[in-house]
Amino acid sequence: YFATVHGWDTSAYELFPPTAKAARANIERSGLAERIELNAFGLGAKSETLTLRYNEASRGSNGIFGNTDPDATGDDVAIDVNVMDAAEAFVNVQQKAASRPILAKLDCEGAEYAIVPRLIESGAIDHITAIVMEEHVIQGQDREKLAGSIRDAGFIVRRTRKVDDHVSLLFACRLGN
C-alpha cells in the first residue's frame, strides 16, 4: 500500500518462510521490487532462532504467541523462524530513510510486545515519526502499558477502532508532526 499509493520506500519483515515466499512473489508481480525490501525474518527483542507453530490456513495470524485467529482451522506444524533484534534492523531503516520521516507499521500478531520496548530501550523510537499498529490481546501482555510506553516516548496515541475482540488499531504521531 505505502509503496503503491504513496511511492514510499518500504522495508518489510516476514517471520514465517512460507509467508515470506508468497510476499516476495506478490512484490515481484506488482513491479514494486525496487521500492520494497522484503526481509525473510521477524523482529523481536533479540536475535534468535525459534521453533513456532504455523497454520497455513490462516497464515496472516501466525506469530510468536501462536496463531491469533480464534477461528483458525487446519493443522499447525512446527517451523523454524529467524528473529532479528528490532533495534539492529532499525539501523538499516534509518540509513535508508536519511532525513525523511519514518512510519512504523506493526502488524505482527503480538510481537509488538517485544518490538516496541526494544525500540524504546535502544533509542531507535526517537527516529520514528508515526506508528500504525495492530494491538493484539495476548494473555500475560498489557495493552495499556504498551500504549503508555509509546505515549511516554513522545507520541500522541489514539486507538481508532476495535477490529474484533482480540485486535484493535493504534495510531501514534509525534507531537508537532
C-alpha positions in Angstrom: 0.0 0.0 0.0 2.6 2.5 1.0 4.9 1.8 -2.0 1.9 1.7 -4.4 -0.2 4.6 -3.3 2.5 6.9 -1.8 5.6 5.8 -3.7 7.4 5.3 -0.4 10.5 3.1 0.0 9.4 0.3 2.3 11.3 -2.2 4.5 9.1 -5.2 5.2 9.8 -8.1 7.6 8.1 -11.5 7.4 8.7 -14.0 10.2 7.5 -17.2 8.5 9.3 -18.5 5.4 6.1 -19.7 3.5 4.5 -16.3 4.0 7.8 -14.5 3.0 7.8 -16.6 -0.2 4.3 -15.6 -1.0 5.0 -11.9 -0.2 8.1 -12.0 -2.5 6.1 -13.4 -5.4 3.4 -10.6 -4.8 6.1 -7.9 -4.7 7.7 -9.1 -7.9 4.3 -9.4 -9.7 3.4 -5.9 -8.6 6.5 -4.4 -10.1 7.5 -2.8 -6.8 10.7 -4.8 -6.1 12.7 -1.6 -6.3 10.5 0.1 -3.6 10.0 -2.8 -1.2 12.9 -4.5 0.6 11.5 -7.8 1.9 13.4 -9.4 4.8 12.6 -13.0 5.4 12.9 -12.8 9.2 10.8 -11.3 12.0 11.7 -8.6 14.5 11.9 -9.0 18.3 13.7 -8.1 21.5 16.8 -10.0 20.4 18.2 -12.0 17.5 17.4 -15.7 17.8 16.0 -18.8 16.0 12.7 -20.1 17.3 10.6 -23.1 16.5 7.0 -21.9 16.3 3.6 -23.3 15.3 2.4 -22.3 11.8 -1.0 -22.7 10.3 -1.2 -22.3 6.5 -5.0 -21.9 6.5 -4.7 -18.6 8.5 -1.1 -17.6 7.7 -1.8 -13.9 8.4 -2.5 -14.7 12.0 0.6 -16.7 12.9 3.0 -15.1 15.4 5.4 -15.6 18.2 2.5 -16.3 20.6 0.9 -18.8 18.3 -2.0 -18.2 15.9 -4.1 -15.2 17.0 -7.1 -16.2 14.8 -9.7 -17.6 17.3 -11.5 -19.2 14.3 -8.4 -20.9 12.8 -8.9 -24.2 11.1 -6.5 -26.7 9.8 -3.4 -28.2 11.3 -0.5 -26.4 12.9 3.0 -27.5 12.0 6.3 -26.7 13.7 8.5 -24.4 11.7 11.9 -22.8 12.4 12.0 -19.0 12.1 14.6 -16.3 12.4 14.1 -13.2 14.6 16.4 -10.2 14.4 16.8 -7.6 17.2 14.4 -4.8 16.2 17.0 -2.2 17.1 19.6 -3.7 14.9 17.2 -4.0 12.0 16.2 -0.4 12.5 19.7 0.9 11.8 19.2 -0.1 8.2 15.8 1.5 8.0 17.2 4.8 9.5 20.1 4.8 7.0 17.7 4.3 4.0 15.4 7.0 5.3 18.2 9.6 5.7 16.3 12.7 6.8 12.8 11.5 5.6 10.1 10.8 8.2 9.7 7.1 9.2 6.3 5.5 9.6 6.5 2.2 11.5 3.5 -0.1 10.7 3.4 -3.0 13.1 1.1 -5.8 12.1 3.0 -8.6 13.8 0.5 -10.8 15.6 1.6 -10.0 19.2 5.3 -9.3 18.6 4.6 -5.6 19.2 5.1 -6.5 22.9 8.7 -7.3 22.2 9.4 -4.9 19.3 8.2 -1.6 20.9 10.0 -2.0 24.2 13.2 -2.9 22.3 12.9 0.2 20.1 12.4 2.4 23.2 15.2 0.8 25.1 17.7 1.3 22.2 16.5 4.9 21.5 15.6 3.9 17.9 12.0 5.0 18.6 13.3 8.6 18.7 13.7 8.4 14.9 10.2 7.3 14.2 7.7 9.9 13.2 4.5 7.9 13.3 3.3 4.4 14.3 0.3 2.4 12.9 -0.1 -0.7 15.0 -2.4 -3.6 15.5 -2.7 -4.3 19.2 -3.4 -7.9 20.0 -4.9 -9.2 23.2 -2.4 -11.7 24.3 -2.6 -13.4 27.7 0.1 -12.1 30.0 0.7 -8.9 27.9 -0.6 -5.4 28.9 -2.0 -3.3 26.0 -2.4 -0.3 28.2 1.2 -0.5 29.4 2.4 -0.8 25.8 0.3 2.3 24.7 1.6 4.2 27.7 5.2 3.5 26.8 4.6 4.8 23.3 3.0 7.9 24.9 5.9 8.3 27.2 8.3 8.2 24.2 6.7 11.5 23.0 3.8 10.3 20.8 0.1 11.3 20.8 -1.7 7.9 20.9 -5.2 7.2 19.6 -7.0 3.9 19.3 -9.2 4.2 16.3 -11.2 1.1 16.3 -11.6 -2.3 17.6 -11.1 -4.8 14.8 -12.6 -7.7 16.8 -12.4 -9.0 20.4 -8.7 -9.7 20.0 -7.3 -6.8 17.9 -7.6 -3.0 18.0 -5.8 -0.4 15.9 -3.5 2.2 17.5 -2.2 5.3 15.7 0.6 7.3 17.2 2.2 10.5 16.0 5.0 12.7 17.5 3.9 16.0 18.9 4.4 18.7 16.3 4.2 16.3 13.3 
